[in-house]
Each structure stands twice: as C-alpha cells, then as structure tokens.
C-alpha cells in the first residue's frame, strides 16, 4: 500500500511540474507575440512620421516661404506636420500615431537651395 501511495505522490508532483512549465511557456509565448505586435506598430509609425517629414520638405522646396500646418494620409493612417521659421531656417514638427503608438519628429533646415537638414530627431 505504501509503494502505491509513494508512486501516486511522485506522479502528482511530476504532473504539477509539467503543468507549471506548460503555463510558463504559454505566458512567454503570449508576451513574445505582444512584443512583436508592438514592434510592428512602432516601426510603422516611425515610417509614417518620416514620410510626413519628407512631404513637408517637398512642400518647402516648392515654396521657400511656406509656413503652417498640414496633414498627410498614407493608406489608412495619417500624420500632421507644422512648418515654422523664416529664411533658410525652417523647423518641421511631425506627429503620427498608429494603434496607440505615437512618434514625434523635429526636422530643422539650415539652407533651402539646396535643402540642407541640420537636425532630424525623434522626440
């Protein structure tokens, strides 16, 4: 009778260890999937604000006196930019969001013909 009890106890303990490992692996897999999804949105919003800044630079190239704000729609996403400054020094503030992932970018020019970027910085 004691041998059967010891065997049953060993089986229960091993089963609990296996269950704990399975839960741990499952939790780790869910975390990895969530991080992967967040990285995807982070990269997408980064590309969105960079594209928005490029559009603003293109508009400055077409009109060196341009100031003000605008929106750019790329696919189902959009971003906003604001151009300020005078002469050859322009500052472009860009903001974009995708699924609660937001990025801001500041681009500063030091000359306009040709356009020379003095800073291109995420904030």
PASEBA-1860 file (N, C-alpha, C; in nm, 3 decimals):
! residues 123
1> XXXXXXXX> 0.082/-0.119/0.000/0.000/0.000/0.000/0.086/0.126/0.000 ~ 0.199/0.124/0.076/0.285/0.242/0.083/0.353/0.269/-0.051 ~ 0.390/0.163/-0.126/0.455/0.182/-0.256/0.359/0.250/-0.354 ~ 0.233/0.215/-0.352/0.134/0.276/-0.439/0.113/0.423/-0.404 ~ 0.114/0.454/-0.276/0.097/0.591/-0.231/0.216/0.678/-0.275 ~ 0.336/0.628/-0.260/0.457/0.699/-0.300/0.457/0.721/-0.450 ~ 0.420/0.619/-0.526/0.414/0.631/-0.671/0.311/0.736/-0.712 ~ 0.193/0.734/-0.650/0.090/0.833/-0.678/0.138/0.974/-0.646
9> XXXXXXXX> 0.206/0.989/-0.536/0.259/1.119/-0.496/0.362/1.169/-0.598 ~ 0.449/1.080/-0.644/0.550/1.117/-0.744/0.482/1.159/-0.874 ~ 0.379/1.086/-0.917/0.307/1.119/-1.039/0.239/1.256/-1.025 ~ 0.180/1.284/-0.911/0.114/1.414/-0.890/0.216/1.527/-0.893 ~ 0.330/1.509/-0.828/0.435/1.613/-0.827/0.488/1.637/-0.968 ~ 0.516/1.528/-1.040/0.564/1.544/-1.178/0.460/1.612/-1.267 ~ 0.333/1.579/-1.245/0.225/1.643/-1.320/0.217/1.792/-1.291 ~ 0.236/1.830/-1.165/0.233/1.972/-1.128/0.351/2.047/-1.191
17> XXXXXXXX> 0.466/1.983/-1.193/0.584/2.045/-1.256/0.559/2.064/-1.406 ~ 0.505/1.961/-1.470/0.476/1.970/-1.614/0.373/2.079/-1.641 ~ 0.270/2.089/-1.558/0.168/2.192/-1.574/0.229/2.331/-1.555 ~ 0.316/2.346/-1.456/0.383/2.474/-1.434/0.468/2.515/-1.553 ~ 0.541/2.421/-1.610/0.623/2.450/-1.728/0.535/2.489/-1.848 ~ 0.425/2.418/-1.866/0.335/2.448/-1.977/0.276/2.589/-1.963 ~ 0.236/2.626/-1.843/0.182/2.761/-1.820/0.289/2.865/-1.842 ~ 0.409/2.838/-1.796/0.520/2.931/-1.815/0.551/2.953/-1.963
25> XXXXXXXX> 0.558/2.844/-2.040/0.584/2.855/-2.183/0.472/2.929/-2.254 ~ 0.349/2.904/-2.213/0.234/2.971/-2.273/0.240/3.122/-2.247 ~ 0.270/3.160/-2.124/0.281/3.301/-2.089/0.393/3.368/-2.168 ~ 0.506/3.300/-2.179/0.619/3.354/-2.255/0.582/3.373/-2.402 ~ 0.510/3.279/-2.459/0.468/3.290/-2.599/0.374/3.409/-2.619 ~ 0.283/3.430/-2.524/0.191/3.544/-2.535/0.268/3.676/-2.525 ~ 0.365/3.684/-2.436/0.446/3.805/-2.422/0.524/3.832/-2.550 ~ 0.582/3.728/-2.608/0.659/3.743/-2.730/0.570/3.792/-2.844
33> XXXXXXXX> 0.452/3.736/-2.856/0.358/3.779/-2.960/0.316/3.924/-2.940 ~ 0.292/3.963/-2.816/0.253/4.101/-2.786/0.366/4.198/-2.818 ~ 0.488/4.162/-2.781/0.604/4.248/-2.811/0.625/4.260/-2.961 ~ 0.606/4.152/-3.033/0.621/4.154/-3.178/0.519/4.248/-3.242 ~ 0.396/4.242/-3.193/0.291/4.330/-3.246/0.324/4.476/-3.216 ~ 0.370/4.504/-3.094/0.406/4.641/-3.058/0.523/4.692/-3.142 ~ 0.622/4.606/-3.168/0.735/4.645/-3.252/0.688/4.676/-3.394 ~ 0.592/4.600/-3.443/0.537/4.623/-3.577/0.478/4.763/-3.584
41> XXXXXXXX> 0.395/4.800/-3.486/0.334/4.933/-3.487/0.438/5.042/-3.467 ~ 0.538/5.016/-3.385/0.644/5.114/-3.365/0.717/5.143/-3.495 ~ 0.749/5.038/-3.570/0.818/5.057/-3.698/0.728/5.125/-3.800 ~ 0.599/5.090/-3.801/0.506/5.153/-3.895/0.490/5.302/-3.867 ~ 0.474/5.338/-3.741/0.456/5.480/-3.708/0.585/5.559/-3.732 ~ 0.698/5.495/-3.715/0.826/5.560/-3.745/0.836/5.591/-3.894 ~ 0.798/5.496/-3.977/0.797/5.518/-4.122/0.696/5.625/-4.159 ~ 0.582/5.627/-4.090/0.478/5.727/-4.116/0.529/5.868/-4.090
49> XXXXXXXX> 0.591/5.893/-3.974/0.637/6.029/-3.945/0.755/6.069/-4.034 ~ 0.841/5.974/-4.070/0.950/6.006/-4.163/0.894/6.045/-4.299 ~ 0.792/5.974/-4.346/0.730/6.007/-4.474/0.661/6.143/-4.468 ~ 0.598/6.172/-4.357/0.531/6.300/-4.338/0.633/6.415/-4.342 ~ 0.747/6.394/-4.279/0.852/6.496/-4.282/0.904/6.516/-4.424 ~ 0.917/6.408/-4.500/0.961/6.419/-4.640/0.861/6.500/-4.723 ~ 0.732/6.478/-4.698/0.629/6.555/-4.770/0.642/6.703/-4.735 ~ 0.662/6.734/-4.609/0.677/6.874/-4.567/0.801/6.936/-4.632
57> XXXXXXXX> 0.911/6.862/-4.640/1.031/6.913/-4.706/1.007/6.936/-4.855 ~ 0.931/6.849/-4.917/0.896/6.865/-5.058/0.816/6.994/-5.078 ~ 0.723/7.020/-4.986/0.642/7.142/-4.996/0.727/7.267/-4.974 ~ 0.824/7.259/-4.883/0.916/7.372/-4.861/1.000/7.396/-4.986 ~ 1.041/7.289/-5.050/1.120/7.303/-5.172/1.040/7.375/-5.281 ~ 0.910/7.345/-5.288/0.824/7.410/-5.386/0.796/7.556/-5.351 ~ 0.793/7.588/-5.221/0.765/7.725/-5.175/0.850/7.754/-5.053 ~ 0.962/7.824/-5.073/1.057/7.851/-4.964/0.998/7.935/-4.851
65> XXXXXXXX> 0.889/8.007/-4.877/0.827/8.093/-4.776/0.716/8.021/-4.699 ~ 0.697/7.894/-4.726/0.586/7.820/-4.667/0.601/7.807/-4.516 ~ 0.493/7.835/-4.445/0.480/7.806/-4.302/0.338/7.756/-4.280 ~ 0.313/7.699/-4.166/0.179/7.650/-4.135/0.178/7.500/-4.116 ~ 0.057/7.446/-4.110/0.045/7.303/-4.082/-0.033/7.232/-4.191 ~ -0.020/7.101/-4.187/-0.090/7.017/-4.283/-0.097/6.875/-4.235 ~ -0.174/6.798/-4.306/-0.191/6.655/-4.276/-0.151/6.574/-4.398 ~ -0.099/6.456/-4.372/-0.064/6.364/-4.479/-0.133/6.232/-4.450
73> XXXXXXXX> -0.204/6.179/-4.548/-0.270/6.049/-4.533/-0.194/5.947/-4.616 ~ -0.151/5.842/-4.549/-0.080/5.732/-4.616/-0.155/5.604/-4.582 ~ -0.222/5.548/-4.681/-0.306/5.432/-4.655/-0.419/5.470/-4.562 ~ -0.437/5.393/-4.455/-0.540/5.422/-4.356/-0.489/5.510/-4.242 ~ -0.364/5.553/-4.250/-0.302/5.628/-4.141/-0.275/5.771/-4.185 ~ -0.266/5.858/-4.088/-0.234/5.997/-4.121/-0.141/6.054/-4.014 ~ -0.074/6.160/-4.051/0.015/6.230/-3.960/-0.002/6.380/-3.985 ~ 0.046/6.458/-3.892/0.035/6.603/-3.902/0.173/6.665/-3.893
81> XXXXXXXX> 0.192/6.774/-3.967/0.317/6.847/-3.959/0.289/6.995/-3.943 ~ 0.385/7.065/-3.884/0.378/7.210/-3.870/0.514/7.266/-3.911 ~ 0.511/7.361/-4.005/0.634/7.424/-4.054/0.640/7.564/-3.997 ~ 0.752/7.597/-3.933/0.772/7.731/-3.880/0.912/7.779/-3.916 ~ 0.935/7.906/-3.896/1.066/7.963/-3.925/1.061/8.055/-4.046 ~ 1.171/8.125/-4.067/1.178/8.216/-4.180/1.317/8.206/-4.242 ~ 1.327/8.257/-4.362/1.454/8.249/-4.433/1.490/8.105/-4.461 ~ 1.617/8.074/-4.444/1.663/7.938/-4.475/1.649/7.842/-4.357
89> XXXXXXXX> 1.612/7.894/-4.241/1.596/7.809/-4.123/1.449/7.778/-4.104 ~ 1.414/7.654/-4.127/1.277/7.606/-4.108/1.279/7.493/-4.007 ~ 1.176/7.487/-3.927/1.159/7.377/-3.832/1.028/7.307/-3.865 ~ 1.036/7.176/-3.877/0.917/7.095/-3.906/0.893/7.004/-3.787 ~ 0.777/7.019/-3.726/0.734/6.930/-3.618/0.632/6.833/-3.675 ~ 0.657/6.704/-3.657/0.571/6.600/-3.713/0.522/6.509/-3.601 ~ 0.394/6.473/-3.607/0.336/6.380/-3.512/0.253/6.277/-3.587 ~ 0.269/6.151/-3.550/0.190/6.044/-3.610/0.161/5.937/-3.508
97> XXXXXXXX> 0.046/5.871/-3.524/0.006/5.763/-3.432/-0.056/5.649/-3.510 ~ -0.027/5.528/-3.466/-0.092/5.407/-3.516/-0.116/5.317/-3.395 ~ -0.242/5.284/-3.370/-0.279/5.193/-3.260/-0.208/5.225/-3.129 ~ -0.223/5.345/-3.081/-0.167/5.390/-2.953/-0.015/5.397/-2.950 ~ 0.049/5.384/-3.064/0.193/5.403/-3.073/0.216/5.538/-3.142 ~ 0.270/5.635/-3.071/0.286/5.771/-3.121/0.433/5.805/-3.133 ~ 0.467/5.876/-3.239/0.603/5.924/-3.260/0.598/6.072/-3.295 ~ 0.697/6.144/-3.245/0.714/6.284/-3.280/0.854/6.302/-3.338
105> XXXXXXXX> 0.864/6.394/-3.431/0.988/6.416/-3.504/1.007/6.566/-3.523 ~ 1.129/6.613/-3.508/1.162/6.751/-3.540/1.273/6.751/-3.644 ~ 1.248/6.824/-3.752/1.346/6.839/-3.859/1.376/6.987/-3.872 ~ 1.505/7.023/-3.877/1.545/7.161/-3.893/1.634/7.174/-4.016 ~ 1.609/7.278/-4.095/1.692/7.303/-4.213/1.787/7.418/-4.183 ~ 1.900/7.416/-4.252/1.995/7.526/-4.239/2.010/7.603/-4.369 ~ 1.964/7.544/-4.479/1.958/7.616/-4.606/1.847/7.553/-4.690 ~ 1.798/7.630/-4.789/1.685/7.582/-4.867/1.718/7.555/-5.013
113> XXXXXXXX> 1.832/7.604/-5.061/1.863/7.583/-5.203/2.010/7.544/-5.218 ~ 2.042/7.420/-5.212/1.955/7.304/-5.189/1.918/7.293/-5.042 ~ 1.815/7.214/-5.015/1.772/7.194/-4.875/1.881/7.115/-4.802 ~ 1.925/7.172/-4.691/2.022/7.105/-4.605/1.958/7.082/-4.469 ~ 1.957/6.958/-4.426/1.898/6.920/-4.297/2.006/6.935/-4.191 ~ 1.978/7.016/-4.088/2.075/7.029/-3.979/2.041/6.933/-3.864 ~ 1.911/6.905/-3.843/1.874/6.804/-3.743/1.753/6.724/-3.795 ~ 1.753/6.599/-3.758/1.642/6.507/-3.787/1.634/6.419/-3.663
121> XXX> 1.543/6.455/-3.571/1.549/6.393/-3.439/1.410/6.351/-3.393 ~ 1.400/6.227/-3.344/1.278/6.181/-3.279/1.278/6.234/-3.137 ~ 1.161/6.278/-3.095/1.148/6.325/-2.955/1.038/6.250/-2.884
END
